[in-house]
Amino acid sequence: MMPISLLVPKPGPRATLGQLWATIAAEILMQWRRWGFWLAFPLAGSLVALIYIQNAIDMQNNGVLLTQRFALDMAGIVNLFTFLNTYYSTVLYALIASLLVADRLPRDRQLGMLELQRAAPFGHGVYVLGKFLGNYIAILVPAFLSYLICGSILVWLGLSTDIFCKLALAFTLVFLPASAVTVALTLLCSSLFPLRVVQIGFPLLWLDATISLFDWPTISRTIFNPAGRYVYPVFFPTSSVGKAISDHPLVMAQLNIVILWLTASISLIVLYISLHYQARRSAGN
């Protein structure tokens, strides 16, 4: 009979990285095998495309009137369409991501994966990081493809090829931190609250954080805004997007991005602590 020590990998850098990669790959495949995953993202992308394609056609047919109305040159028009694509993509794709990620931890709990993880020598740290990175990458791939398609359509409709650079910058500064916050917070909430509460509550929280209605106090009006409220006036300025919110717009934009990444990191740390505490409590019972 083979010794147990040969069946269980010993802790070490290579074994830890192997376990991390296995967790990431499993999460990516689990998401990409869902028919709802490939149905939801194209539908959301189509909605976003309808918004800016119609605006691009209007610009093409009434370019002079549009330029005079909004006082925009070609660079300003490129910034405007960068804003339209990134803002609506951030709002819609993050909503979809929260619904797709919400059941990952509960499903592992039902299948006994958490118990297997507790018995593994790598601990919850590798599990949490792999869970996050796997879902994060799975969501970023269709989103990035959507950005490429959007840029190609806009260039075909007459916009400058600079739109690709602008979309890449917006993807980096706005979409990446917003998606990280979405995935990390959803995983954390799903470890603490019932699944239905997370599936209903987090989308409502996200809408409050990204949409400003009337003069109501919302998260979107604070430095925690994940939809780029502080970023667009600095890096993609146009008269129709809005003026800088503070007297130090660049500092506020940088602070906003840092806070979003910190929020995602802290959420993962709290998730690790939560799973560790739940494991100890289960072992005590």
N, C-alpha and C positions, 0 to 999 in steps of 0.2 A: 504494500500500500504506500502511495506517495505521501511523504510528510506534509503536514498542514502548512509548515513554513514555506514550502515550495508553491503551494496553491495561492497563498495570500501574498501580494507584492509587499516588499519591505519599504518603509518610508524612505524617501530620498528625492533629490531634485528631479531625476529622470522619471521616477515613478509618479511623483506629484504632477509633473507636467503632462505625463501620459494620461493620468486620471482627469486632469483639467480638460485636456483636449477631447477625451471621450465624452465628458459631460457636455461640452460645447457642441460637439457634433451631434449628440443625441437630441439636444434641444432644437438645433437647427432642422434636423430631419423631421422631428415631431411636428414642428410648425409648418414646414413646407409640404408635409403629407396631408395637411388639412385642406379639403376642398374649399372651406369657407375662407381660408387665408388668401387663396388666389382668386376668390370671388370678390372679397371685400376691398382689397387694395386696387384692383382695376376699376371698380365702381367709384371709389373715392377719387382716384386719379381722373376718371372721366368727368366727374363733377367739377373738379378743379380746372380741367382743360376747357370745359364749356365756358367757364367764367372768363378766362383770359383770352381764349381764342376769339370770342365774340368782341372783346375789347380790342384785340389786335386787328380784326377785320374792320371795325369801326375806324380805327386809326389809319388803316390802309385806304379806306374810302374817303375819310374826312380828315386826313393828316394835318392839313393846314389849320382847320378849325380847332382840332384837338390840341395842337401845339399852342395856338393863341389862347385857348380857353384855360389851359393849365400852366401856361408859361413854361413849357418844357422843351428842351432841346433833345437830341437823340439820346444823349447820356441819361437825361432825366426820364425819358420814356423807358429805357432799359431798366433803370432803377425801379420804376413803377411796376413793371411786369415781374421783376424779381421779387418785389414785395408781395404782389398778388399771389404768385405761385407759392412762395415760401410760407406766407401766413396761412392760407387755406390748407396747404399740405400739412403744416404743423398741427393745426386744429383737428383735421379729419383723421390723419394717419395715427396720431397719438390716441384718439378715441378708439380706433380699431385695435391698436396695439394693446391698450388696457384690457379690452374684452378678450383678446387672444391669450394674453399672459396670465390673466386672473386665475385660471383653473390649473396652472401648472403645478403649484405646490399642493393644492388639495388632491389632485390626481395622483401625485407621488405618494401622498399619505394613504390614499385608498389602495394603491398597488403594493404598499409595503416598502417603497423605495427609501423612505426616510429611515426605516429600521435597518436596512442594508447599509445605508450611509453611516449610521452610528457605529456599525460593526467594522467599518473599513478603517484602516490606519491613517487616513488622510484628514479626517475631521470634517467639520461643517464649512470651513473656510473655502476649500476647493469646490465643494458643492454649491455654495452661494455664488462664488465668482463664476463658475461654469454655467450656472443657471442664468445669471444675468447676461454674460457675454453671448451665450447661445441665442437667447431670445432677442437680444439687442442686434446682433448681426443678422438674424433671420428677418427682422423688420427693416433694417437699413438697406438690404439688397433691393427689394422691390421699390423702395422709396427713391433710391439713387437712380434706378432705371427710369422711374417716372420723371425725375429731374432731367435726365438726358433726352427723353422723348419730348418733354415740354420745351427744352431749349431748341431742339431740332425743328419742332413745329413753328416756334416763334421766328427762327431764322428763315424758314421757308416762307413765312408770311411777311417778311421784309425787315425784321429787326436786325441790328448789328450782331455779328458773331461774338461781341463782347458779352452777350447774355450768358454764354457758357461760363466765363470767369466769374461773373456776378452770381450766378446760381451756385457755383462751387463754393464761393465765399459765404453765401447765405446758408448753404447746407452745413458748412463747418461751424459758423458762428451761432446759428439759430437752431437748425434741425437736430444736430448731433446732441447738444446738451439737453434740449427739450425731450428727445426720445430717451436719453439716459435717465432723466428724472421720471418719465412715465413708467419705464420698465422697472426701475428700482423701487419706486413707491408702490407700484401694483404688487410686486412680489412681497414687499413688507406687509402691506395691508392684507393680502391673502393669507399670510401666516398668523394674523391676529384676529381677523373678522371672518364671519361666514361668507361663502362665495357670492351669494346673491347680494349681500350688502356691498361687497366690493364692485360687482358688476354694475350696480346701479349708482352707488355713491361716488366712485372715482370719476366716471364720465361727467357727473354733475359738478364735481370739484374742478375738473379740467376746464369745463365751460366757464366756470367762475374765474378761473385763472387766465383765460385767453380772450374772453369777450367782455367788453365794457358796454353796458346798457345804461343809457341815461346818465345820471349822476350818482348811481348807487355805489357804495363802497364795495369793491371787489378786490380779489387777489391780483387781478390784471393791472390794477392801478398802483401796485407796489413794486419794489425792486425784485420780487420773486416772479414777475411776469415771464413765462417761458416762450411767448410767441414773438419776441423780438421788439417789443415796444421801445426799449432803450437802444436797440442795435440799429434799426432802420434809419433813424434820423442822422446817425453818425456815418455809417458805411454806405447807405443807399439813399441819400437825401433827394427828396422831391417836394414840391410845394403841396402835393395832394396827400402825401403820407403823413406829414406833420412836422412841426418844428421840434427842436431839441427840448427835452422835458426839463432839464436842469441847467444851471450855469456852467456845469462841468460835464458835458455830454459824453466825452470819451471815457472819463473816469467811471461814470455811471454805467456805460455800456460794458466796460471791462468788469466792473463789480457785479453786474447782472449775470454775465457768463460764468464768473467764478462761483457765485452763489449757487447757480444751478448745478454745476459739477460737484460742489460741496454737498448739496442736498442729496444728490444721487449717491455719493460716497457714504454719507452718514446713514442713509436708508439701508445700504448694504451692511454696514457695521451693526446697526440695530437688528437687522434680520438675522445676522449671525448670532448675536446675543440671544435673540428670541428662540431660535432653533436649539441653541445649546441649553438654554433654560428648560425648554420643553423636553429635551432628551433626558436631562437630569431628573426632572419631575416624573417622567415615565419610568425611569430606572428605579426611582424611590418607591413607586407604587408596585 
